[in-house]
């Protein structure tokens, strides 16, 4: 299905490439191409969902919305903006610094790994809705090995005081039992850490490695991001664990 065509200067502005006046100058100076063809009229229309639009040889993100996978580093806030601390949005290259981009969900400041960022509010709401039961998979390094009783407690759900967790899957991920793989359908504040604390274990390090059936891209260094493919966006809502 063909998307809606918009003025080229407006498309550039929506991609955070200057003001309307600055976008017009770029276009008139021959620095913008659409599907390989130079365009010099700001009022020329293009389809941001289908056309390949390049500014100074660099392609704009495809589609009306942006969907990113980030390998979040430790020490960075899962927020769009914060006057006192560095956020995940601050780590994005300039071409992705769109108005409205934000993390869909959060990871604690010291937790690393797979984080989705988008400017599509409806998509983010679907990801975060409890009704979607989106799988989130973590690797937890612990101070003590896990055992069968810990697995049973995770599987039946836990009363953590302010809420009762949904059943979760937990299994050893290393021979010494001090690394565990945890699959949740929810993501309450410090939930994985609190569940292990209930079992008498402390989390030394925590990394999210998977959402739905999409694995964190191993080629992404800490702090790097890339666009999610359409297939990956769909797979975020598929389940390994029911």
ABEGO torsion letter per residue (X at the ends): XBBBBBBAAAAAAAAGBEBAAAAAAAAAAGABBBGGBBBABAABBBBAAABBBBBGGBBBBBEABBBBBBBBBBGBBBBABBAABBBAAAABBAAABBBGBBBBEBBBAABBEBBBBBABAAAAAAAABAAAGBBBBBBBBBABBBBAAAAAAAAAEBBAGABBBBBBBBBBABAAGABBBBBBABBBBGAAAAAAAAAGBBBABBBBABBEABBBBAABBBGBBBBBBAAAAAAAABBABX
